Amino acid sequence: MAANATVPPLHSRRVEAWIHSVLNPVMDSVRQEGFLLRSGNLSWRVYSRSFEYLKPVPQYVDPAQQPNLEDFLEDPENEGFAEGFRQHDLVLAELEAATNRLFDLLLNWRPFSEEVSRAYNEYIATPNGSDLAASMMNAVVVTKFVVEYLINNVGNLQQHYVLYRFWSENGDTFRQLFHGPELSSQREPFIQSSKDFLRVSDALLVQLKEHRRRLCTAFDIPAAPLNTTVI
């Protein structure tokens, strides 16, 4: 902390805002990052070419609370978190770029696209394939979603998905291609980027927990808002 910095007083409302509107939602979201990464589900979406639940740190804070985030990052009490958040967002961007490169590669790899097209044509010719045939999803569109499921390590789809039966019948074949030796070197940057982001995310969560505990102790503030409603 800078020598000339003004230390907030005990029970500071500013510090309370840092804890409740910045640290808590960021910690909750970073915990979810760890869960998703360990399950292999990156929540990557084909049409946005981005992650649904892995986001830069500022997006984990409610828009109405962004001034509290700015105040948190600028105050010397929270030294180091601006760089920590920047590092998190940088490694996340690298993971997103690696994921998009893998998607493009798979989409343009002929053995893979031909296998999906073959499975698609065989499937829509069966009675079970009538829903898929009527959905206006052609083989190219289906291939895009198959790659999304592979990137996200999807096991079974829920039954309301249009591709539920198609994926159930063909998913193992697609997984074999995805995890086969032909793509080993192309998958490696994606795998390494996932590991790097998990490492950064885990380290950030530890730092956030320790800092929240320090602030709660030093300024005598509860870690979550107290429910003062009288019933």
C-alpha positions as CSV (number, residue, x, y, z in Angstrom):
1,M,0.0,0.0,0.0
2,A,1.3,3.5,-0.9
3,A,2.7,5.4,2.1
4,N,0.5,8.4,1.5
5,A,-2.7,6.4,0.8
6,T,-5.7,7.1,3.0
7,V,-6.8,3.9,4.7
8,P,-10.6,3.4,4.7
9,P,-12.2,3.6,8.2
10,L,-13.6,0.6,10.1
11,H,-17.0,-0.5,8.7
12,S,-16.2,1.4,5.5
13,R,-19.1,1.4,3.0
14,R,-16.6,1.6,0.2
15,V,-14.9,-1.6,1.3
16,E,-18.3,-3.2,1.8
17,A,-19.0,-2.4,-1.8
18,W,-15.7,-3.9,-3.0
19,I,-16.5,-7.1,-1.1
20,H,-20.2,-7.5,-2.0
21,S,-20.4,-6.1,-5.5
22,V,-16.9,-6.9,-6.9
23,L,-15.1,-9.7,-5.0
24,N,-18.1,-11.9,-4.4
25,P,-19.5,-12.0,-8.0
26,V,-16.0,-12.4,-9.5
27,M,-15.2,-15.2,-7.1
28,D,-18.5,-17.0,-7.9
29,S,-17.7,-16.7,-11.6
30,V,-14.1,-17.8,-11.3
31,R,-15.3,-20.9,-9.3
32,Q,-17.6,-21.7,-12.2
33,E,-14.6,-21.4,-14.6
34,G,-12.8,-24.1,-12.7
35,F,-15.8,-26.4,-12.7
36,L,-16.3,-26.0,-16.5
37,L,-12.6,-26.3,-17.3
38,R,-12.2,-29.5,-15.2
39,S,-15.3,-31.0,-16.9
40,G,-13.9,-30.1,-20.3
41,N,-17.0,-28.0,-21.1
42,L,-15.7,-24.6,-22.2
43,S,-19.2,-23.4,-23.1
44,W,-17.9,-22.4,-26.5
45,R,-20.7,-21.4,-29.0
46,V,-20.3,-21.9,-32.7
47,Y,-22.2,-18.8,-33.8
48,S,-20.7,-16.3,-31.4
49,R,-17.2,-18.0,-31.7
50,S,-16.8,-17.2,-28.0
51,F,-17.4,-18.7,-24.6
52,E,-20.8,-18.3,-22.9
53,Y,-19.7,-18.6,-19.3
54,L,-15.9,-17.9,-19.5
55,K,-15.6,-14.1,-19.7
56,P,-13.2,-11.2,-19.0
57,V,-13.3,-10.2,-15.3
58,P,-15.2,-6.9,-15.8
59,Q,-18.1,-8.8,-17.3
60,Y,-18.5,-10.8,-14.1
61,V,-19.5,-7.5,-12.3
62,D,-23.0,-6.1,-12.7
63,P,-23.0,-3.1,-15.1
64,A,-24.5,-1.0,-12.3
65,Q,-21.5,-1.8,-10.1
66,Q,-18.8,-1.0,-12.6
67,P,-17.9,2.2,-10.7
68,N,-17.2,0.0,-7.6
69,L,-14.9,-2.2,-9.8
70,E,-13.1,0.9,-11.0
71,D,-12.7,2.2,-7.4
72,F,-11.5,-1.3,-6.3
73,L,-8.8,-1.4,-9.0
74,E,-7.6,2.1,-8.4
75,D,-7.3,2.0,-4.6
76,P,-3.9,1.0,-3.1
77,E,-5.6,-1.4,-0.7
78,N,-6.2,-3.7,-3.6
79,E,-2.8,-3.4,-5.2
80,G,-2.0,-6.1,-7.8
81,F,-5.5,-7.0,-8.8
82,A,-5.5,-4.8,-11.9
83,E,-2.6,-6.9,-13.2
84,G,-4.2,-10.1,-12.0
85,F,-7.4,-9.4,-13.9
86,R,-5.5,-8.3,-17.0
87,Q,-3.5,-11.6,-16.9
88,H,-6.7,-13.6,-16.6
89,D,-8.3,-11.8,-19.5
90,L,-5.2,-12.2,-21.7
91,V,-4.9,-16.0,-21.1
92,L,-8.7,-16.3,-21.7
93,A,-8.3,-14.5,-25.1
94,E,-5.5,-16.9,-26.0
95,L,-7.8,-19.8,-25.2
96,E,-10.6,-18.4,-27.3
97,A,-8.2,-17.9,-30.2
98,A,-6.9,-21.5,-29.9
99,T,-10.5,-22.8,-29.7
100,N,-11.5,-20.9,-32.9
101,R,-8.4,-22.2,-34.7
102,L,-9.3,-25.8,-33.8
103,F,-12.9,-25.2,-34.9
104,D,-11.8,-23.9,-38.3
105,L,-9.4,-26.7,-38.7
106,L,-11.9,-29.4,-38.0
107,L,-14.6,-27.8,-40.1
108,N,-12.2,-27.9,-43.1
109,W,-10.6,-31.3,-42.5
110,R,-12.1,-33.5,-45.2
111,P,-12.0,-36.9,-43.4
112,F,-14.1,-35.3,-40.6
113,S,-16.5,-33.3,-42.7
114,E,-17.1,-36.3,-45.0
115,E,-17.8,-38.6,-42.0
116,V,-20.3,-36.2,-40.6
117,S,-22.0,-35.8,-44.0
118,R,-22.1,-39.5,-44.4
119,A,-23.7,-40.0,-41.0
120,Y,-26.1,-37.2,-41.6
121,N,-27.3,-38.6,-45.0
122,E,-27.8,-42.0,-43.5
123,Y,-29.6,-40.7,-40.5
124,I,-32.1,-38.5,-42.3
125,A,-33.0,-41.5,-44.5
126,T,-34.3,-43.3,-41.4
127,P,-37.6,-42.8,-39.6
128,N,-35.8,-41.3,-36.6
129,G,-34.2,-38.7,-38.9
130,S,-37.5,-37.0,-40.0
131,D,-37.2,-34.3,-37.3
132,L,-33.7,-33.4,-38.4
133,A,-34.6,-33.5,-42.1
134,A,-37.5,-31.1,-41.4
135,S,-35.4,-28.7,-39.2
136,M,-33.6,-27.0,-42.2
137,M,-30.3,-28.1,-40.7
138,N,-28.1,-29.3,-43.5
139,A,-24.9,-31.3,-43.3
140,V,-22.8,-28.2,-43.1
141,V,-24.8,-26.7,-40.2
142,V,-24.8,-30.1,-38.4
143,T,-21.0,-30.4,-38.8
144,K,-20.6,-27.0,-37.0
145,F,-22.7,-28.2,-34.1
146,V,-20.8,-31.5,-33.9
147,V,-17.5,-29.6,-33.6
148,E,-19.0,-27.4,-30.9
149,Y,-20.0,-30.6,-28.9
150,L,-16.6,-32.0,-29.4
151,I,-14.8,-28.9,-28.2
152,N,-17.1,-28.7,-25.2
153,N,-16.7,-32.4,-24.4
154,V,-20.4,-33.0,-24.5
155,G,-21.6,-36.4,-23.4
156,N,-25.3,-36.9,-23.9
157,L,-27.6,-34.2,-25.2
158,Q,-30.9,-33.6,-23.6
159,Q,-33.9,-35.0,-25.5
160,H,-35.3,-31.7,-26.6
161,Y,-32.2,-31.0,-28.8
162,V,-32.9,-31.5,-32.5
163,L,-29.6,-33.4,-32.7
164,Y,-30.3,-35.6,-29.7
165,R,-30.7,-38.9,-31.5
166,F,-28.1,-38.1,-34.2
167,W,-25.5,-37.3,-31.6
168,S,-26.4,-40.4,-29.5
169,E,-25.9,-42.7,-32.5
170,N,-22.8,-41.1,-34.0
171,G,-21.1,-39.2,-31.2
172,D,-18.6,-42.0,-30.4
173,T,-17.4,-42.1,-34.0
174,F,-16.9,-38.4,-34.1
175,R,-15.0,-38.5,-30.8
176,Q,-12.7,-41.1,-32.2
177,L,-11.8,-38.9,-35.1
178,F,-11.4,-35.9,-32.8
179,H,-9.1,-37.7,-30.4
180,G,-7.3,-39.7,-33.1
181,P,-3.5,-39.4,-33.8
182,E,-4.1,-37.4,-37.0
183,L,-5.2,-34.4,-35.0
184,S,-2.8,-34.8,-32.1
185,S,-0.5,-32.0,-32.9
186,Q,-3.4,-29.7,-33.9
187,R,-5.2,-30.3,-30.6
188,E,-2.1,-29.6,-28.5
189,P,-2.3,-25.8,-28.6
190,F,-6.0,-25.9,-27.5
191,I,-5.2,-28.4,-24.7
192,Q,-2.3,-26.4,-23.5
193,S,-4.3,-23.1,-23.6
194,S,-7.0,-24.8,-21.5
195,K,-4.4,-25.9,-18.9
196,D,-2.9,-22.4,-18.8
197,F,-6.2,-20.7,-18.3
198,L,-7.2,-23.2,-15.5
199,R,-3.9,-22.5,-13.8
200,V,-4.4,-18.7,-13.9
201,S,-8.1,-19.0,-12.9
202,D,-7.3,-21.2,-9.9
203,A,-4.5,-18.8,-8.8
204,L,-6.8,-15.8,-9.1
205,L,-9.5,-17.5,-7.0
206,V,-7.0,-18.1,-4.2
207,Q,-5.9,-14.5,-4.3
208,L,-9.5,-13.3,-4.3
209,K,-10.4,-15.5,-1.3
210,E,-7.4,-14.4,0.7
211,H,-8.0,-10.7,-0.1
212,R,-11.7,-10.9,0.9
213,R,-10.8,-12.5,4.2
214,R,-8.2,-9.8,4.8
215,L,-10.6,-7.0,4.1
216,C,-13.4,-8.6,6.1
217,T,-11.1,-8.9,9.1
218,A,-9.4,-5.6,8.8
219,F,-12.6,-3.6,8.3
220,D,-15.0,-5.8,10.3
221,I,-17.4,-6.4,7.4
222,P,-19.3,-9.6,6.8
223,A,-18.4,-11.6,3.6
224,A,-22.0,-11.4,2.4
225,P,-24.8,-8.8,3.1
226,L,-26.8,-9.6,6.2
227,N,-30.5,-10.2,5.8
228,T,-32.0,-7.6,8.1
229,T,-35.6,-8.1,6.9
230,V,-38.0,-8.6,9.9
231,I,-40.7,-11.2,9.3
